[in-house]
Amino acid sequence: MVLKMVDAMNPETVKLKDGREVLIRNAQPGDGRLVHEYLRVLGASTPYILTFPGDIGTPEHYESRVSKVDEDMFYSMSAIDLDTGRIVGNTSFSFAQRVKLSHAAGLGTGVLPDWQGIGLGSWMLKRAIGDMRTNPKIHRLELTVMDGNDHAQGMYERAGFVVEGRKLKSIRQPDGSFRDEILMGMWIGD
Ligand SMILES: CC(C)(COP(=O)(O)OP(=O)(O)OC[C@H]1O[C@@H](n2cnc3c(N)ncnc32)[C@H](O)[C@@H]1OP(=O)(O)O)[C@@H](O)C(=O)NCCC(=O)NCCS
């Protein structure tokens, strides 16, 4: 699937299962507006992410998060549509700041609806896990997925995550219904 492989920290172009191409690159200054738009569209498209349209921050808020990448507090990799320049997928890891938790990184990921089901989510996940394996501070990866998000849970299991537990009715959807969160983790340390 990879058309052109540069080195791990450089952008690369990936050809997806339907023939479209995306540019994969790490977050960079100036991305705040693009991240804001990506989250706005993703948040309105699915009940399975925590970000509700009303929770979306400003482009400036996301710009300030991008700046944390340089401070080694946050990893963020985006897939860019080469035709429009829009972010169509993102995979991030947040690094815990407290000393006793600083070996763990928390995953967040999403792909915009028009780009789902053609391998982008799996590709980004594999690449991001590979990048975490080269980070000497990180030994554990973790995430939560909403009960019923079977595509996502299957993707995580195929990547090596295992179910570690469940938070009962920890999510309340806007319609008032409750949903469990499934806790998943993966040990990548020695
Ligand atoms: C979950 C998500 C990140 C997966 O990304 P993706 O690019 O669609 O994933 P892939 O194309 O790599 O496919 C992953 C698996 O899900 C399946 N899948 C994904 N979208 C699908 C769809 N719309 N219909 C049917 N199957 C789908 C694929 O068939 C694949 O399974 P396989 O490996 O057995 O073939 C993406 O669908 C998404 O952003 N969903 C909404 C937000 C979300 O749920 N984020 C995760 C929160 S924990």
The ligand as an SDF file (V2000), in Angstrom:
LIG
                    3D

 48 50  0  0  0  0  0  0  0  0999 V2000
  -12.6080    3.3940   13.5330 C   0  0  0  0  0  0  0  0  0  0  0  0
  -11.9070    4.0960   12.3980 C   0  0  0  0  0  0  0  0  0  0  0  0
  -10.7850    4.9530   12.9470 C   0  0  0  0  0  0  0  0  0  0  0  0
  -11.3090    3.0460   11.4700 C   0  0  0  0  0  0  0  0  0  0  0  0
  -10.6380    3.7160   10.4060 O   0  0  0  0  0  0  0  0  0  0  0  0
  -10.8320    3.1880    8.9150 P   0  0  0  0  0  0  0  0  0  0  0  0
   -9.9000    3.9290    8.0530 O   0  0  0  0  0  0  0  0  0  0  0  0
  -12.2480    3.2180    8.5590 O   0  0  0  0  0  0  0  0  0  0  0  0
  -10.3180    1.6960    9.1260 O   0  0  0  0  0  0  0  0  0  0  0  0
   -9.8320    0.6470    8.0650 P   0  0  0  0  0  0  0  0  0  0  0  0
  -10.3070    0.9980    6.6990 O   0  0  0  0  0  0  0  0  0  0  0  0
   -8.3820    0.4500    8.2870 O   0  0  0  0  0  0  0  0  0  0  0  0
  -10.6350   -0.6100    8.5220 O   0  0  0  0  0  0  0  0  0  0  0  0
  -10.5540   -1.1420    9.8360 C   0  0  0  0  0  0  0  0  0  0  0  0
  -11.5550   -2.2610    9.9350 C   0  0  0  0  0  0  0  0  0  0  0  0
  -12.8610   -1.7320   10.0690 O   0  0  0  0  0  0  0  0  0  0  0  0
  -13.6760   -2.1190    8.9660 C   0  0  0  0  0  0  0  0  0  0  0  0
  -14.4490   -0.9210    8.5830 N   0  0  0  0  0  0  0  0  0  0  0  0
  -14.1160    0.3350    8.7960 C   0  0  0  0  0  0  0  0  0  0  0  0
  -15.0800    1.1480    8.3560 N   0  0  0  0  0  0  0  0  0  0  0  0
  -16.0250    0.3850    7.8600 C   0  0  0  0  0  0  0  0  0  0  0  0
  -17.2720    0.6490    7.2770 C   0  0  0  0  0  0  0  0  0  0  0  0
  -17.7240    1.9010    7.1480 N   0  0  0  0  0  0  0  0  0  0  0  0
  -18.0100   -0.3860    6.8840 N   0  0  0  0  0  0  0  0  0  0  0  0
  -17.5570   -1.6320    7.0380 C   0  0  0  0  0  0  0  0  0  0  0  0
  -16.3770   -1.9480    7.5950 N   0  0  0  0  0  0  0  0  0  0  0  0
  -15.6210   -0.9330    7.9960 C   0  0  0  0  0  0  0  0  0  0  0  0
  -12.7470   -2.5420    7.8920 C   0  0  0  0  0  0  0  0  0  0  0  0
  -13.3350   -3.5100    7.0540 O   0  0  0  0  0  0  0  0  0  0  0  0
  -11.5920   -3.1100    8.6760 C   0  0  0  0  0  0  0  0  0  0  0  0
  -11.8060   -4.4160    9.0450 O   0  0  0  0  0  0  0  0  0  0  0  0
  -10.9650   -5.5850    8.3340 P   0  0  0  0  0  0  0  0  0  0  0  0
   -9.5240   -5.2960    8.6620 O   0  0  0  0  0  0  0  0  0  0  0  0
  -11.5280   -6.7990    8.9580 O   0  0  0  0  0  0  0  0  0  0  0  0
  -11.2580   -5.4230    6.8770 O   0  0  0  0  0  0  0  0  0  0  0  0
  -12.8810    4.9570   11.5670 C   0  0  0  0  0  0  0  0  0  0  0  0
  -13.8840    4.1390   11.0350 O   0  0  0  0  0  0  0  0  0  0  0  0
  -13.4940    6.1010   12.3510 C   0  0  0  0  0  0  0  0  0  0  0  0
  -12.9100    7.1590   12.4530 O   0  0  0  0  0  0  0  0  0  0  0  0
  -14.6930    5.9180   12.9090 N   0  0  0  0  0  0  0  0  0  0  0  0
  -15.3770    6.9800   13.6120 C   0  0  0  0  0  0  0  0  0  0  0  0
  -14.5780    7.5090   14.8050 C   0  0  0  0  0  0  0  0  0  0  0  0
  -14.1460    6.3780   15.7230 C   0  0  0  0  0  0  0  0  0  0  0  0
  -14.8800    5.4540   15.9770 O   0  0  0  0  0  0  0  0  0  0  0  0
  -12.9120    6.5090   16.2270 N   0  0  0  0  0  0  0  0  0  0  0  0
  -12.3620    5.5520   17.1550 C   0  0  0  0  0  0  0  0  0  0  0  0
  -12.7590    5.9370   18.5310 C   0  0  0  0  0  0  0  0  0  0  0  0
  -12.1410    4.7790   19.7260 S   0  0  0  0  0  0  0  0  0  0  0  0
  1  2  1  0
  2  3  1  0
  2  4  1  0
  2 36  1  0
  4  5  1  0
  5  6  1  0
  6  7  2  0
  6  8  1  0
  6  9  1  0
  9 10  1  0
 10 11  2  0
 10 12  1  0
 10 13  1  0
 13 14  1  0
 14 15  1  0
 15 16  1  0
 15 30  1  0
 16 17  1  0
 17 18  1  0
 17 28  1  0
 18 19  1  0
 18 27  1  0
 19 20  2  0
 20 21  1  0
 21 22  1  0
 21 27  2  0
 22 23  1  0
 22 24  2  0
 24 25  1  0
 25 26  2  0
 26 27  1  0
 28 29  1  0
 28 30  1  0
 30 31  1  0
 31 32  1  0
 32 33  2  0
 32 34  1  0
 32 35  1  0
 36 37  1  0
 36 38  1  0
 38 39  2  0
 38 40  1  0
 40 41  1  0
 41 42  1  0
 42 43  1  0
 43 44  2  0
 43 45  1  0
 45 46  1  0
 46 47  1  0
 47 48  1  0
M  END
$$$$
